[in-house]
Amino acid sequence: MVTSAEMTALTPTERQMVIQLVMDRWNPRRQIWKLGNHHGLSMAAVERIMSKESFRAEVSKQQAISGGRCADLTMEDRRRRVADISDLVQKIPAKRVRLRMKLLDAIRREVGDSRH
């Protein structure tokens, strides 16, 4: 599992890419293109980032968090996750309403708002 120190080794953009990979499961064949498009990167750059061990480990961790299987999050981890999701929402094109709603729902759950 990735520690907080290792998580900070990822750039903010890489952390946002991880969250987008976990949350945006609509069309897996276009993931590389979508990541590059939303983050202003070439497809080769996205592939290089996705091949990093720290990136893959963070994807696993975020999948566990999203699936409710990770209870050992520190407040700093939660704060960083909410900040990354919030920044990611700003990068998502307005026409991707469903993904924006999923990200906003993830923020709501992270801060403990249980209202629907």
JOWO-V424661 format. One line per field, one symbol per residue. phi: phi as a letter, one per 20 degrees, with the letter a starting at -180 (. if undefined). burial: # if it has 9 or more other C-alpha atoms within 8 Angstrom, else .. Layout:
phi->???
burial->???
This chain:
phi->.fegfffffffgfffffgffgfeddfcgfdgfffffffdmdfffffffffeffffffffgffffffemdcdeeeffffffffffffffgfefggfeggfffffffffgffeneefd
burial->.#...##..#...##########.......##..#####.#.#.###.#....######.#####....#......##...#.######..#......##.###.#####......
